[in-house]
Amino acid sequence: MKLSALYQIFLDCQSVTTDSRNCPKGSLFIALKGESFNGNAFAGKALETGCAFAVIDEDEFVVKDDERYILVDDCLQTLQQLANYHRRQLGTRVIGITGTNGKTTTKELISAVLSQSYKILYTLGNLNNHIGVPLTLLRLKAEHDLAVIEMGASHPGDIKELVDIAEPDYGLITNVGKAHLEGFGSFEGVIKTKGELYDFLREKEASTIFIHHDNPYLMKIAYGLKQITYGSQEGLYVNGHVTGNSPYLAFEWKAGQEGVRHEVETQLIGEYNFPNALAAITIGYFFGVEPEKIDKALTEYTPQNNRSQLKKTENNTLIIDAYNANPTSMMAALENFRNMTISHKMLILGDMRELGAEGPAEHQRIVDYIKKCNFEKVWLVGDQFTAAQHSFKTYANAGEVIEEIKNKEPNGYTILIKGSNGIKLNTVVDYL
C-alpha cells in the first residue's frame, strides 16, 4: 500500500496504537516487535477490541479476505514514515529538544510557558525514542500552533534518526555530559550524537537554535547557526542569576530588549534547573509570550515522575530524583545538596547504569566527593558503589534499603534520593 493511501486511513482513524491492550474504537493498530513480543500476533485481538485497521509485517497473521489487515514490509519503518508524512502535511512548527540531563524537565517547562499563549503538542512523559517520537507526531492536529518534541539517545546516530522523522525548525540541546558511555563509547561520542540536532538544522533553511551561552561544549559546535542565547552574561537575549535555593530554586531574569528584571520563585529543587528555566523563558519570549505569563507558568509548574521532587513525610523531607542518574547529573545533585542551608542531611544513592568501562572510576569519583561533604548519613546502593573504596554503608538493592528503614526508622532528616531507574530507589520513598 502506498504511504499516501495509508495516510488517508490514518486520518479516518484519528489515532494510532501499538498496544493491543489499549485500542480506542476506530483506531489504527501498528504491530511492533520487541525482544520478548511480536505485535503481529496481537493484531487480531486489536481488531476485536476496537481498532478499525491493523498494520502488520508478517503475512502469516493476515486473515484471508479481511480488508482490515494492511501488510507492509516493516511496521516500525512504516510508523516512522507515516509520522514524518503527517508532520509535513500539517507544517506545524517543531521545536526539537535533546541533551544529556534535564531535557524532560526543560520540555515540560517550555510547554508550560508556551501553553500560556498557544495550543501546544508536546512529548508525554519520556516517549523520546524511535517509537515515542513518531507516536507523538501522529498526535499532531491542525489546531496545534507548535510542537515540542523531546529526543533521547543512547547510541551514535540516534538523534539523526529522530530529527529525520521530526524535521524540527528550532533546536535546543540542554547540555552534554557523561551518560550512556557504554553506548556512545566516550564523552566525545555524546557531544557528536547530541550535535546531530545542530547538524540537521544547519542544513535547513530558516532554522534557529536556543543555546546556553555559558556552555563551552555547545558553543563550540553551534557554528553556522542562527543563535538565540541565554545565560549569566548581560547582553544575551535572556540573562539571569540564582537568588535562592533553600530548598526551592528562585532566580531573577531579564530580556536584553526589555530591560525589566523579573523575580521567579519555582517549585523546582536544584540550581542545576536554572538553565532549564532560562531556556523556557528564552523560547517563550522568542515566541511572544508576555513576561508576566512566563513567570506565572514557571511559578505554578510542579515537577512529577521522581524528578527533583520535594516531598515532606511524617518523619523526613525527601528530595526525590530517582528516575535517572549519570556522573554529570549525580555531581550536580550532590553539589546542590551540599550547598543547601539545612541540617541533618542524608544520602541514599544508587548505581549509575550504562557507563561501561568508565563505571568503576566514575563511581569512585562520586564517592571521593561525598567524603568531603560531611553528610550525616550516607547509604549507597548497588554493585558499583559497593565495590568503590569507602567506609559508607552499602546495600545490594532497594529491598535491602527498605528493610534497613524498617529497622532503623530514620527521622528528622532531609534525604536526597538519586540513582538510575533500574536501581528502583523510588520504591523506598513510601517507607521514609
C-alpha positions as CSV (number, residue, x, y, z in Angstrom):
1,M,0.0,0.0,0.0
2,K,1.2,3.5,-0.9
3,L,2.1,5.8,2.0
4,S,-0.5,8.4,0.8
5,A,-3.2,5.7,0.9
6,L,-2.2,4.6,4.4
7,Y,-2.2,8.2,5.5
8,Q,-5.8,8.6,4.4
9,I,-6.7,5.6,6.5
10,F,-4.8,7.2,9.4
11,L,-6.8,10.4,9.0
12,D,-10.0,8.4,9.1
13,C,-8.9,6.6,12.2
14,Q,-7.8,9.7,14.1
15,S,-5.5,7.8,16.4
16,V,-2.7,5.2,16.5
17,T,-2.0,2.5,19.0
18,T,0.8,-0.1,19.2
19,D,-0.6,-1.8,22.3
20,S,-3.4,-4.3,21.8
21,R,-4.5,-3.7,25.5
22,N,-5.3,-0.1,24.6
23,C,-7.4,0.0,21.4
24,P,-9.7,3.1,21.2
25,K,-12.7,2.5,19.0
26,G,-11.8,3.2,15.3
27,S,-8.1,3.5,15.9
28,L,-5.2,2.2,13.8
29,F,-3.1,-0.6,15.2
30,I,0.6,-0.9,14.2
31,A,2.3,-4.1,15.1
32,L,5.7,-3.6,16.5
33,K,8.2,-6.2,17.7
34,G,10.5,-6.3,20.7
35,E,12.9,-8.8,22.3
36,S,10.1,-10.6,24.0
37,F,7.0,-9.9,21.9
38,N,5.6,-9.8,18.4
39,G,2.9,-7.3,17.8
40,N,1.7,-9.2,14.7
41,A,0.4,-11.9,16.9
42,F,-1.9,-9.5,18.6
43,A,-3.4,-7.8,15.5
44,G,-6.5,-10.0,15.6
45,K,-7.1,-9.1,19.3
46,A,-6.6,-5.4,18.4
47,L,-9.3,-5.6,15.7
48,E,-11.7,-7.4,18.1
49,T,-11.3,-4.8,20.8
50,G,-11.8,-1.6,18.9
51,C,-9.2,-1.0,16.2
52,A,-10.5,-0.3,12.7
53,F,-7.4,-1.5,10.9
54,A,-4.2,-3.3,11.8
55,V,-0.8,-2.8,10.1
56,I,1.3,-5.9,10.2
57,D,4.5,-7.1,8.5
58,E,4.2,-10.9,8.7
59,D,1.7,-12.3,6.2
60,E,1.1,-15.5,8.2
61,F,-1.0,-13.3,10.6
62,V,-3.3,-11.9,7.8
63,V,-6.8,-13.2,8.0
64,K,-7.9,-14.1,4.4
65,D,-10.5,-11.7,2.8
66,D,-10.4,-9.4,5.9
67,E,-9.6,-6.0,4.4
68,R,-8.8,-4.6,7.8
69,Y,-5.3,-6.1,7.7
70,I,-2.7,-3.9,6.0
71,L,0.5,-5.8,5.1
72,V,3.7,-3.7,4.9
73,D,7.4,-4.6,4.7
74,D,8.4,-3.2,8.1
75,C,6.0,-1.9,10.7
76,L,8.5,0.3,12.6
77,Q,9.7,1.9,9.4
78,T,6.1,2.4,8.3
79,L,5.2,4.1,11.7
80,Q,8.2,6.5,11.3
81,Q,7.4,7.3,7.6
82,L,3.7,7.9,8.4
83,A,4.7,10.3,11.3
84,N,7.1,12.2,9.0
85,Y,4.5,12.4,6.2
86,H,1.9,13.7,8.7
87,R,4.3,16.3,10.1
88,R,5.0,17.5,6.5
89,Q,1.3,17.7,5.6
90,L,0.5,19.9,8.6
91,G,3.6,22.0,8.5
92,T,3.4,22.7,12.2
93,R,6.5,24.5,13.7
94,V,8.5,21.9,15.6
95,I,11.0,22.6,18.4
96,G,13.4,19.7,18.9
97,I,14.9,19.1,22.4
98,T,17.8,16.8,23.4
99,G,20.6,16.8,25.9
100,T,22.2,14.6,28.5
101,N,20.4,16.0,31.5
102,G,17.3,18.0,32.1
103,K,15.6,17.5,28.7
104,T,12.4,16.2,30.1
105,T,12.1,18.9,32.8
106,T,13.0,21.5,30.2
107,K,10.4,20.2,27.7
108,E,7.8,20.4,30.5
109,L,8.8,24.0,31.4
110,I,8.8,25.1,27.7
111,S,5.4,23.5,27.2
112,A,4.0,25.2,30.3
113,V,5.3,28.6,29.2
114,L,4.2,28.3,25.5
115,S,0.8,26.9,26.6
116,Q,0.0,30.3,28.1
117,S,-0.4,31.7,24.6
118,Y,-0.5,28.8,22.2
119,K,-2.1,25.4,21.5
120,I,0.8,23.1,22.1
121,L,1.6,19.5,21.4
122,Y,4.4,18.1,23.5
123,T,6.0,14.7,24.3
124,L,4.2,12.9,27.1
125,G,6.5,11.5,29.8
126,N,9.7,10.3,28.2
127,L,8.4,9.0,24.9
128,N,11.5,10.3,23.3
129,N,12.9,7.4,21.2
130,H,12.5,5.9,17.7
131,I,9.0,4.8,18.7
132,G,7.9,7.6,21.0
133,V,8.8,10.4,18.7
134,P,6.7,9.2,15.7
135,L,3.8,8.3,18.1
136,T,4.0,11.9,19.4
137,L,4.0,13.4,15.9
138,L,1.0,11.3,15.0
139,R,-0.9,13.1,17.8
140,L,-0.5,16.4,15.9
141,K,-3.7,18.2,14.9
142,A,-4.3,21.2,12.7
143,E,-5.2,23.3,15.7
144,H,-1.7,22.9,17.2
145,D,0.4,26.0,16.8
146,L,3.7,24.4,17.9
147,A,5.1,21.0,18.8
148,V,7.7,20.4,21.4
149,I,9.4,17.1,20.7
150,E,11.9,15.5,23.1
151,M,14.6,13.3,21.6
152,G,16.7,10.9,23.6
153,A,19.8,9.0,22.6
154,S,22.0,6.2,23.9
155,H,24.0,5.3,20.7
156,P,25.6,7.3,17.9
157,G,23.1,8.1,15.1
158,D,20.1,8.1,17.4
159,I,19.4,11.8,17.2
160,K,20.0,11.8,13.4
161,E,17.3,9.2,13.1
162,L,14.9,11.2,15.2
163,V,15.5,14.6,13.5
164,D,14.9,13.0,10.1
165,I,11.5,11.9,11.3
166,A,10.5,15.1,13.2
167,E,12.3,17.6,10.9
168,P,12.5,20.4,13.6
169,D,12.5,24.0,12.7
170,Y,14.1,25.0,16.1
171,G,16.5,23.2,18.3
172,L,17.7,23.1,21.9
173,I,20.4,21.0,23.4
174,T,20.2,21.4,27.2
175,N,23.7,20.2,27.9
176,V,26.2,17.4,27.2
177,G,27.5,15.1,29.9
178,K,28.7,11.7,30.8
179,A,25.8,9.4,30.2
180,H,25.2,6.1,28.3
181,L,29.0,5.9,27.8
182,E,28.6,2.2,27.2
183,G,26.7,3.0,24.1
184,F,28.4,6.2,23.0
185,G,32.0,5.0,23.7
186,S,33.2,8.3,25.1
187,F,32.2,11.8,26.2
188,E,33.2,13.0,22.7
189,G,30.7,10.4,21.3
190,V,28.0,12.0,23.4
191,I,28.8,15.5,22.1
192,K,28.8,14.3,18.5
193,T,25.5,12.5,18.8
194,K,23.7,15.3,20.6
195,G,25.2,17.7,17.9
196,E,23.3,15.7,15.2
197,L,20.4,18.1,16.0
198,Y,22.6,21.1,15.1
199,D,23.8,19.2,12.0
200,F,20.2,18.8,10.8
201,L,19.3,22.4,11.5
202,R,22.5,23.7,9.8
203,E,21.2,22.2,6.5
204,K,17.6,23.5,7.0
205,E,16.7,26.9,5.7
206,A,15.5,29.5,8.3
207,S,16.2,27.3,11.3
208,T,17.1,28.7,14.8
209,I,18.7,27.2,17.9
210,F,18.3,28.3,21.5
211,I,21.7,27.9,23.2
212,H,23.1,28.2,26.7
213,H,25.9,30.7,26.2
214,D,27.7,29.6,29.4
215,N,28.2,26.0,28.0
216,P,31.5,25.9,26.1
217,Y,30.9,22.5,24.6
218,L,27.6,23.7,22.9
219,M,29.1,27.0,21.8
220,K,31.9,25.1,20.1
221,I,29.6,23.0,17.9
222,A,27.0,25.7,17.2
223,Y,28.9,27.3,14.3
224,G,26.9,28.4,11.2
225,L,23.5,28.5,13.1
226,K,21.2,31.4,14.0
227,Q,21.6,31.5,17.8
228,I,19.2,32.9,20.4
229,T,21.3,32.9,23.5
230,Y,20.6,32.7,27.2
231,G,22.9,32.5,30.3
232,S,24.5,34.6,33.0
233,Q,26.0,37.4,30.9
234,E,24.5,40.8,30.4
235,G,23.5,41.5,26.8
236,L,22.3,38.0,25.9
237,Y,18.8,37.5,24.6
238,V,17.8,36.4,28.1
239,N,20.1,36.5,31.2
240,G,19.6,35.9,34.9
241,H,21.1,34.7,38.1
242,V,20.0,32.4,41.0
243,T,18.7,34.3,44.1
244,G,17.7,31.3,46.3
245,N,17.9,27.6,46.7
246,S,16.6,26.5,50.2
247,P,15.1,24.3,49.2
248,Y,13.3,25.7,46.1
249,L,15.0,27.4,43.2
250,A,14.5,31.2,42.9
251,F,16.0,33.5,40.4
252,E,15.9,36.8,38.6
253,W,15.8,37.2,34.8
254,K,15.5,39.9,32.1
255,A,15.4,40.0,28.4
256,G,18.0,42.2,26.7
257,Q,15.4,44.0,24.7
258,E,13.1,44.6,27.6
259,G,15.4,45.6,30.5
260,V,12.8,44.8,33.2
261,R,14.0,42.4,35.8
262,H,11.6,39.6,36.8
263,E,11.7,37.6,40.1
264,V,10.5,34.0,40.0
265,E,10.1,31.5,42.8
266,T,9.7,28.0,41.5
267,Q,8.7,24.6,42.9
268,L,11.9,23.1,41.5
269,I,14.7,21.7,43.5
270,G,18.3,22.4,42.5
271,E,20.3,25.2,41.0
272,Y,21.0,22.8,38.1
273,N,17.4,23.5,37.0
274,F,18.2,27.2,36.5
275,P,19.5,26.8,32.9
276,N,16.4,24.7,32.1
277,A,14.1,27.5,33.4
278,L,16.1,30.1,31.4
279,A,15.7,28.0,28.3
280,A,11.9,28.0,28.8
281,I,11.9,31.8,29.3
282,T,14.0,32.3,26.2
283,I,11.7,30.3,24.0
284,G,8.6,31.8,25.5
285,Y,9.9,35.3,25.0
286,F,11.0,34.5,21.4
287,F,7.5,33.4,20.5
288,G,5.9,36.5,22.1
289,V,4.6,35.1,25.4
290,E,4.1,38.0,27.8
291,P,6.7,38.1,30.6
292,E,4.1,38.0,33.3
293,K,2.6,34.8,31.7
294,I,6.1,33.3,31.5
295,D,6.6,34.0,35.3
296,K,3.2,32.5,36.1
297,A,3.9,29.3,34.2
298,L,7.3,28.8,35.9
299,T,5.9,29.6,39.4
300,E,3.0,27.2,39.0
301,Y,4.9,24.3,37.5
302,T,5.1,21.3,39.8
303,P,7.7,18.5,38.9
304,Q,6.5,14.9,38.6
305,N,7.8,11.4,38.0
306,N,10.5,11.4,40.6
307,R,12.4,14.3,39.0
308,S,13.6,16.9,41.5
309,Q,10.5,16.5,43.6
310,L,10.3,17.7,47.3
311,K,8.1,15.5,49.5
312,K,7.5,16.0,53.2
313,T,6.6,12.9,55.1
314,E,5.6,12.4,58.7
315,N,9.3,11.6,59.5
316,N,11.5,13.3,56.9
317,T,11.9,15.7,54.0
318,L,12.7,13.9,50.8
319,I,14.4,15.2,47.6
320,I,13.4,12.6,45.1
321,D,15.5,12.4,41.9
322,A,15.3,8.6,41.4
323,Y,14.3,8.5,37.7
324,N,17.8,8.8,36.2
325,A,21.5,9.2,37.1
326,N,24.8,9.7,35.4
327,P,28.1,11.2,36.6
328,T,27.1,14.7,35.4
329,S,23.7,14.8,37.0
330,M,24.8,13.0,40.1
331,M,27.6,15.5,40.8
332,A,25.2,18.4,40.1
333,A,22.7,17.0,42.6
334,L,25.4,16.4,45.2
335,E,26.8,19.9,44.9
336,N,23.4,21.4,45.1
337,F,22.6,19.3,48.2
338,R,25.9,20.2,49.8
339,N,25.2,24.0,49.3
340,M,21.6,23.9,50.8
341,T,21.4,25.6,54.1
342,I,19.7,22.8,56.0
343,S,20.8,20.4,58.8
344,H,20.6,16.6,59.2
345,K,21.4,15.8,55.5
346,M,21.2,12.1,54.4
347,L,22.0,10.5,51.1
348,I,20.5,7.4,49.5
349,L,22.3,6.9,46.2
350,G,22.0,4.1,43.7
351,D,24.4,3.0,41.0
352,M,24.7,4.9,37.7
353,R,24.0,2.4,34.9
354,E,25.3,2.1,31.3
355,L,28.8,3.6,31.9
356,G,30.7,0.6,30.5
357,A,34.4,0.5,31.3
358,E,34.2,4.0,32.9
359,G,31.8,2.8,35.6
360,P,34.3,2.0,38.4
361,A,36.2,5.2,38.0
362,E,33.1,7.4,37.9
363,H,31.6,5.7,41.0
364,Q,34.8,6.2,42.8
365,R,34.9,9.9,41.8
366,I,31.4,10.3,43.3
367,V,32.4,8.6,46.5
368,D,35.5,10.7,46.9
369,Y,33.4,13.8,46.5
370,I,30.9,12.6,49.2
371,K,33.8,12.1,51.6
372,K,34.4,15.9,51.5
373,C,30.8,16.8,52.2
374,N,30.2,15.8,55.8
375,F,26.7,14.4,55.2
376,E,25.2,13.0,58.4
377,K,24.3,9.6,56.9
378,V,25.3,8.0,53.6
379,W,23.7,4.9,52.2
380,L,24.9,3.6,48.8
381,V,23.0,1.0,46.8
382,G,24.3,-1.3,44.0
383,D,27.3,-3.3,43.0
384,Q,29.4,-0.5,41.7
385,F,29.1,1.8,44.7
386,T,29.7,-1.3,46.9
387,A,32.9,-2.0,45.0
388,A,34.3,1.5,45.4
389,Q,36.8,2.4,48.1
390,H,35.0,3.9,51.1
391,S,33.5,3.2,54.5
392,F,29.9,4.2,53.9
393,K,27.0,1.7,54.4
394,T,26.2,-0.3,51.3
395,Y,23.2,-2.3,50.2
396,A,22.8,-4.7,47.3
397,N,19.4,-3.4,46.2
398,A,16.4,-1.3,47.1
399,G,14.8,-4.2,49.0
400,E,17.7,-4.2,51.5
401,V,17.3,-0.5,51.9
402,I,13.6,-0.9,52.7
403,E,14.4,-3.5,55.4
404,E,17.0,-1.1,56.9
405,I,14.5,1.7,57.0
406,K,12.0,-0.6,58.8
407,N,14.7,-1.4,61.4
408,K,16.3,2.0,61.8
409,E,13.4,4.3,61.0
410,P,15.4,7.5,60.0
411,N,13.7,10.5,61.5
412,G,14.2,14.3,61.1
413,Y,16.5,14.1,58.0
414,T,16.4,15.8,54.7
415,I,17.2,12.9,52.3
416,L,18.5,13.1,48.8
417,I,17.4,10.0,46.9
418,K,19.1,9.6,43.5
419,G,20.1,6.7,41.2
420,S,19.5,5.1,37.9
421,N,15.9,4.0,37.3
422,G,16.9,0.3,37.3
423,I,18.0,0.5,40.9
424,K,14.3,1.3,41.8
425,L,15.0,3.7,44.6
426,N,11.5,5.1,44.0
427,T,10.3,2.1,45.9
428,V,11.9,3.2,49.2
429,V,10.0,6.6,49.3
430,D,6.9,5.2,50.9
431,Y,8.9,3.9,53.8
432,L,10.6,7.1,54.7
